[in-house]
Amino acid sequence: MDYKLFIENLQDRTGKDKKETEKYLGVLMQIMKEKCASMDSVSIQGFGTFEPRKKLERIAVNPATGKRMLIPPKIVLSFKPGINIKNKLKELSEK
């Protein structure tokens, strides 16, 4: 689902106009960015948890050349789905 379709879907479900819906979604995204940037987890009840994690530097081998190279440390954002989403996906996979 692309952004435009997501906004339309959210707008239909909330009964708000497009401008107000985009404003609320923008505020939500800004809060999530700020919290993740400060290495705080963001949990949304019934949905899941977004958690920034530090990956340490490591040595990897380029498969094409065989050369070893150092990959610098970085921060990645991981998502752990909530139980409701896990159960829904499990139901879909069993069909």
C-alpha positions, 0 to 999 in steps of 0.5 A: 500500500502506498502513502496516498492509498494509506492516507485515503484508508485512514481518512475513511476510517477516522472520518477526518479530512485529508489535510487533518489526517496527513497532519496527525500522521506527520506528527506521529512519524515525527515523534517516532523519529525523535524517539528512535534517534535518541535510542528509545523504543517505540511500542504501539499496543496491538501493533508492535515495537520499533527498536533502534539497535547498535550493530558493531563493526565487523570484517566481511569478505567481498565474494567477487574479489575475496578482499576483506573489508571493515564494515563500520558500526551503525544503528539499525531500526528493527521491528518486533510485531505484536501478538495480534499481528503474529496471530493474523499472519499465522492464520494466513499462512495456514490457509 
